[in-house]
Amino acid sequence: MTDDRMAGTARNLGGKVQEGYGKVTGDAVSELKGKMNQAAGAAQDMYGQAADAMKEGASDAADYVATLVKERPYTVAVCAFLAGWVISHISAHRRDYY
């Protein structure tokens, strides 16, 4: 759980308390500020959830590549060689045009 998720949840809860205080006392400004804090907290929490999902996805991709290298080292080596060969030939042909 990221800091954004915790801070967003705390701000959302604080906004609910502030909104409730505004309702009880009849203070429309406090009530409105509470609703605004709830919305800001929910947005911050959703940002934190998205950040967590991105980190998890990157970790899954890295695990896949690590597994592929361990299980098929020769295939990875041949693919890396071919990619290097293609890149070197593309750059050599680009020099010929300029």
VOGU-3710 file (C-alpha; in Angstrom, 3 decimals, decimal comma):
1> mtddrmagta> 0,000/0,000/0,000  1,456/3,332/-1,031  1,543/6,513/1,005  -0,977/8,024/-1,427  -3,530/5,368/-0,576  -3,114/5,877/3,164  -3,177/9,671/2,899  -6,202/9,536/0,585  -8,115/7,294/2,962  -7,261/9,531/5,916
11> rnlggkvqeg> -8,318/12,653/4,009  -11,562/10,970/2,972  -12,360/10,038/6,576  -11,444/13,534/7,787  -13,746/14,960/5,142  -16,612/12,788/6,386  -16,062/14,038/9,919  -15,902/17,624/8,685  -19,070/17,171/6,643  -20,869/15,668/9,647
21> ygkvtgdavs> -19,731/18,548/11,849  -21,035/21,002/9,257  -24,413/19,260/9,142  -24,773/19,158/12,928  -23,791/22,797/13,447  -25,558/24,059/10,336  -22,278/25,379/8,902  -22,655/25,025/5,146  -19,017/26,020/4,513  -17,661/23,219/6,723
31> elkgkmnqaa> -20,047/20,772/5,118  -18,893/21,786/1,636  -15,215/21,645/2,624  -15,812/18,174/4,033  -17,304/16,991/0,750  -14,372/18,513/-1,143  -11,897/16,751/1,145  -13,729/13,470/0,601  -13,475/13,882/-3,172  -9,784/14,811/-2,973
41> gaaqdmygqa> -9,108/11,857/-0,677  -10,914/9,456/-2,998  -8,909/10,758/-5,961  -5,637/10,396/-4,064  -6,592/6,860/-3,029  -7,393/5,930/-6,632  -4,034/7,367/-7,741  -2,335/5,176/-5,137  -4,244/2,128/-6,356  -3,151/2,833/-9,939
51> adamkegasd> 0,465/3,241/-8,816  0,286/-0,090/-6,968  -1,145/-1,794/-10,044  1,632/-0,386/-12,241  4,318/-1,609/-9,845  2,727/-5,045/-9,750  2,529/-5,193/-13,553  6,184/-4,211/-13,921  7,147/-6,859/-11,396  5,178/-9,505/-13,318
61> aadyvatlvk> 6,926/-8,545/-16,573  10,346/-8,744/-14,932  9,487/-12,170/-13,494  8,409/-13,371/-16,952  11,667/-12,231/-18,547  13,741/-13,800/-15,756  11,892/-17,097/-16,156  12,318/-17,010/-19,932  16,069/-16,423/-19,607  16,400/-19,290/-17,104
71> erpytvavca> 14,311/-21,766/-19,098  15,499/-20,897/-22,628  18,933/-19,292/-22,449  19,924/-20,211/-26,017  16,732/-18,823/-27,497  17,261/-15,557/-25,628  20,897/-15,413/-26,770  19,928/-15,961/-30,425  17,194/-13,311/-30,204  19,622/-10,833/-28,626
81> flagwvishi> 22,192/-11,551/-31,362  19,594/-11,056/-34,104  18,333/-7,840/-32,533  21,895/-6,507/-32,369  22,559/-7,528/-35,958  19,384/-5,803/-37,197  20,157/-2,631/-35,253  23,720/-2,513/-36,563  22,555/-2,957/-40,158  19,852/-0,312/-39,801
91> sahrrdyy> 22,362/2,181/-38,427  24,880/1,274/-41,190  22,279/1,884/-43,897  21,220/5,175/-42,301  24,819/6,409/-42,543  24,806/5,624/-46,257  21,793/7,896/-46,831  23,342/10,893/-45,098
//
